Amino acid sequence: MNIALDMMGGDFAPLEAVKGLHFYFNGKNDNSGVTIICIGDEARLSPVLSKHNLTSANIQIIHAPEIIDYHESPTKALKEKPNSSISIGFHLLATGKVDAFVSAGNTGAMLVGSMFIIKPIKGVQRPTIATLIPKVNGETCLLLDVGLNTDCKPQHLEQFAVLGSLYAQNILNINKPRVALLNIGEEEGKGDLLSQSAYPLLKNNNRIHFIGNTEGRHVLQNHSDVIVCDGFTGNVILKMLESFYDIAESRQLANDEYLRRFHYQNYGGTPVLGIAKPVIIGHGISNDKAFSKMISVAEKMVETNLCNSIKDAFHTPH
């Protein structure tokens, strides 16, 4: 298995990506099955890899002299910087030279590359991004969409539910994930026109285990395993939950076992669900633990053949 890692993406590149690689390989009993293709400026990258004793056959370097900065236009940068780490990563993935691509670089460029270089799976109207939410019982819940699709139609929410359910089954090892629709009340018929129209689609979809509406007060409870909503609502929830750890830290509560689980590093990055191959997008401030987790998620997506499971689901009438 070959996983491409953008070594120049993130605020602390390439150091934290290198430390993340060290963290990842130290946590594996057998490294022989995974090769990490490190994409970046070789002059900057090689000394840091050597310093951290990362010179094995499981690590290869592909020189990328250009970087897509955060302030650049994603579409323009991908076209004008073919030798950037992100452009090369997508080229390797699109041509089958790697099995997955991981980056904490320019989010817009990662999304544009996912949509127009890797492209959506046939039948998927809107690929989506998801995040994991820590539940009070120690488990996690998948929330989607969290920002890619701010305006949605009912059938989009239905597809998010299928994508989220497949991810929960394959990656989170939940045999029969409970899927809920985020709403302002539990009763059928509640909510705006989008929620009211999406409810019957979810209820009648035999690919998912739909349990009905869930309210905001249930998001952190053990009420569901997958929660679907439009990207505007999901992003507001995500940003609010991300603040929990910062608040806990400022009030010297960050050692609380539950509150520690709100730190972004525990989840690494977000997968782009509904595209043809595995792509993981990380936070710009990603540290070593976050990079390690991103690589692990990419590895599991390849191992479980998640993208093919999604292709099968959307090619088969329900």
C-alpha positions in Angstrom: 0.0 0.0 0.0 1.3 3.4 -1.0 0.1 6.6 0.8 1.1 10.0 -0.4 1.8 12.6 2.3 2.1 16.3 1.6 5.1 17.2 3.7 4.8 21.0 3.0 1.1 21.4 4.1 0.4 22.9 7.5 1.6 25.8 9.5 4.6 23.8 10.9 5.8 22.0 7.8 7.7 20.0 7.3 8.6 19.3 11.0 5.3 18.2 12.3 4.6 16.0 9.3 8.0 14.3 9.8 7.3 13.9 13.5 3.9 12.5 12.6 5.5 9.9 10.4 7.8 8.9 13.3 4.7 8.7 15.6 2.9 6.6 13.0 5.7 4.0 12.3 6.5 3.7 16.1 2.9 2.7 16.6 2.9 -0.1 14.1 4.1 -3.7 14.7 4.7 -4.4 11.1 5.7 -1.6 8.7 6.3 -3.8 5.6 2.8 -3.3 4.1 2.7 0.5 4.0 5.0 2.8 2.1 4.7 6.6 2.7 5.5 8.7 -0.4 6.8 12.0 1.1 6.1 14.9 -1.3 8.0 18.1 -0.7 11.1 20.3 -1.1 13.8 17.6 -0.9 16.4 20.1 0.4 14.3 21.0 3.4 12.8 17.6 3.9 15.8 15.2 3.8 17.7 16.7 6.8 14.6 16.6 9.0 13.8 13.0 8.0 17.4 12.0 8.8 17.3 13.7 12.1 14.3 11.7 13.1 15.9 8.4 11.7 13.3 8.1 9.0 15.4 6.6 6.2 13.8 3.1 5.8 12.5 1.5 2.6 9.0 2.4 3.8 9.7 6.0 3.1 10.3 7.6 -0.3 10.7 11.2 -1.3 9.3 12.9 -4.4 10.7 16.4 -4.9 8.1 19.2 -5.1 9.8 22.6 -5.4 6.5 24.5 -5.2 4.0 25.1 -2.4 0.4 26.3 -2.6 0.0 28.8 0.1 -3.1 29.4 2.1 -3.9 32.8 0.6 -3.8 31.5 -3.0 -6.8 30.9 -5.2 -7.2 27.1 -5.2 -8.2 26.6 -8.9 -5.6 29.0 -10.2 -2.8 27.6 -8.0 -3.5 24.0 -9.0 -3.2 25.0 -12.7 -0.2 27.3 -12.3 1.8 25.2 -9.8 1.9 21.7 -11.3 5.1 21.0 -9.3 3.5 21.9 -5.9 3.2 19.2 -3.3 -0.6 19.2 -3.6 -0.7 19.0 -7.4 1.8 16.2 -7.4 -0.1 14.3 -4.7 -3.3 14.4 -6.8 -1.5 13.4 -9.9 0.0 10.3 -8.1 -3.5 9.4 -6.8 -5.3 9.9 -10.1 -2.8 7.8 -12.0 -2.8 5.0 -9.5 0.7 5.4 -8.3 -0.5 5.8 -4.7 -3.6 4.5 -3.0 -4.5 7.5 -0.9 -3.5 11.2 -0.4 -3.1 13.1 2.9 -2.5 16.8 3.3 -2.9 19.6 5.8 -2.3 22.2 3.1 -4.6 24.7 1.4 -8.1 23.3 2.1 -9.6 24.9 -1.0 -7.0 23.3 -3.2 -7.6 20.0 -1.6 -11.3 20.2 -2.2 -10.9 21.4 -5.8 -8.5 18.6 -6.5 -10.8 16.1 -4.9 -13.8 17.2 -7.0 -12.1 17.9 -10.4 -9.0 15.6 -10.5 -10.2 12.6 -8.5 -13.9 13.3 -9.2 -17.1 12.1 -7.5 -18.2 8.5 -7.7 -21.0 8.0 -10.3 -24.3 8.6 -8.7 -23.0 10.8 -5.9 -24.5 14.2 -6.4 -22.5 16.0 -3.7 -19.4 14.6 -2.1 -19.3 15.6 1.6 -16.9 16.1 4.5 -17.5 14.7 7.9 -16.1 15.1 11.4 -16.1 12.8 14.5 -17.8 14.0 17.6 -16.9 12.5 21.1 -19.9 11.1 22.9 -20.2 11.0 26.6 -20.2 7.2 26.7 -16.7 7.1 25.2 -17.8 6.3 21.6 -17.8 8.7 18.7 -20.5 10.0 16.3 -20.0 11.0 12.7 -21.5 14.4 11.7 -21.9 15.4 8.0 -21.8 17.7 6.2 -19.6 20.1 8.1 -19.0 22.8 5.5 -18.6 21.6 2.0 -22.3 21.9 1.0 -23.9 24.9 2.7 -27.0 24.8 0.6 -28.6 21.4 0.2 -31.5 19.6 -1.3 -33.3 16.7 0.5 -31.7 14.1 -1.8 -28.3 15.4 -0.8 -29.0 14.7 2.9 -30.2 11.3 1.9 -26.9 10.6 0.2 -24.9 12.0 3.1 -26.7 9.4 5.3 -25.6 6.6 3.0 -22.0 7.8 2.8 -21.9 8.4 6.6 -23.3 5.0 7.3 -20.8 3.2 5.1 -17.9 5.2 6.8 -19.2 4.2 10.2 -19.4 0.5 9.2 -16.0 0.3 7.5 -13.9 2.7 9.5 -15.5 3.0 12.9 -16.5 -0.7 13.0 -20.2 0.0 13.9 -22.2 -2.9 12.5 -25.5 -1.2 12.2 -25.0 2.6 12.6 -28.0 4.6 13.8 -28.6 7.4 11.4 -30.4 10.6 12.6 -31.5 13.8 11.0 -30.5 17.0 12.9 -33.6 18.9 13.6 -35.3 21.3 16.1 -37.6 18.5 17.4 -37.8 14.8 17.5 -41.3 14.5 16.0 -41.7 13.7 12.3 -42.8 16.8 10.5 -40.6 19.2 12.5 -38.2 21.7 11.0 -37.8 23.7 7.9 -38.7 22.6 4.4 -35.4 20.8 3.9 -35.8 18.7 7.0 -39.4 17.9 6.3 -38.7 16.8 2.8 -35.5 14.8 3.8 -37.2 12.9 6.5 -39.4 10.6 4.3 -36.4 9.9 2.0 -34.3 8.8 4.9 -37.2 6.8 6.4 -37.7 4.8 3.2 -34.0 4.2 2.4 -33.3 0.6 3.1 -29.5 1.1 2.9 -29.5 2.9 6.3 -30.8 2.3 9.8 -32.7 5.6 10.2 -34.0 6.4 13.7 -35.6 9.7 13.1 -34.8 13.3 14.2 -32.2 14.2 16.8 -32.0 17.5 18.6 -28.9 19.6 19.4 -29.1 18.4 23.1 -28.6 14.8 21.9 -25.5 15.4 19.7 -23.1 14.5 22.5 -25.3 11.7 23.9 -25.4 8.1 22.8 -28.5 8.8 20.7 -27.1 8.1 17.2 -23.9 7.1 15.3 -24.4 9.2 12.2 -26.0 12.7 12.1 -26.8 14.4 8.8 -27.4 18.0 8.2 -26.6 20.8 5.7 -23.0 22.0 5.7 -23.9 25.5 7.1 -25.4 23.9 10.3 -22.8 21.2 10.5 -19.9 23.8 10.3 -21.4 25.9 13.1 -21.7 22.8 15.3 -18.1 21.8 14.4 -16.6 25.2 15.2 -18.5 25.4 18.5 -17.4 21.9 19.6 -13.8 22.8 18.6 -13.9 25.6 21.1 -14.7 23.2 24.0 -11.0 22.1 24.3 -9.7 25.7 24.2 -12.2 26.7 26.9 -11.3 23.7 29.0 -7.6 24.5 28.6 -8.1 28.2 29.5 -10.0 27.1 32.7 -7.4 24.5 33.5 -9.8 21.7 32.8 -8.0 20.2 29.8 -6.9 17.1 31.9 -10.5 16.0 32.1 -10.7 12.7 30.2 -13.8 13.6 28.3 -12.8 17.2 27.5 -9.5 16.0 26.2 -11.3 14.1 23.5 -12.4 17.5 21.9 -8.8 18.2 20.8 -8.6 18.1 17.0 -5.4 16.0 17.1 -7.4 13.0 18.2 -9.2 12.8 14.9 -6.5 14.1 12.5 -8.4 15.2 9.5 -11.6 14.8 7.6 -12.2 12.4 4.7 -13.8 13.6 1.5 -16.6 11.0 1.1 -18.1 10.3 -2.3 -15.1 10.7 -4.4 -13.4 7.9 -6.3 -10.3 7.5 -4.1 -9.3 8.2 -0.5 -8.4 11.8 0.3 -7.8 13.1 3.9 -7.7 16.8 4.6 -6.0 17.9 7.8 -6.2 21.1 9.9 -3.6 23.7 9.1 -2.3 23.7 12.7 -1.9 19.9 12.6 0.8 18.5 15.0 2.5 15.1 14.9 -0.3 13.2 16.5 -2.8 14.6 14.0 -0.6 13.7 11.1 -0.2 10.2 12.4 -4.0 9.8 12.8 -4.5 11.1 9.2 -2.2 8.5 7.8 -3.9 5.8 9.9 -7.4 6.8 8.6 -6.1 6.8 5.0 -4.6 3.3 5.6 -7.9 2.0 6.9 -9.9 3.5 4.0 -7.6 1.6 1.7 -7.7 -1.6 3.7 -11.4 -1.7 3.9 -11.9 -0.7 0.2 -14.3 2.0 1.4 -14.5 3.8 -2.0 -15.5 0.6 -3.8 -18.1 -0.1 -1.2 -19.5 3.4 -1.9 -19.4 2.7 -5.6 -21.3 -0.5 -5.1 -23.9 1.2 -3.0 -24.6 4.0 -5.5 -24.6 1.7 -8.5 -27.2 -0.6 -7.0 -30.8 0.5 -7.0 -32.5 0.5 -3.6 
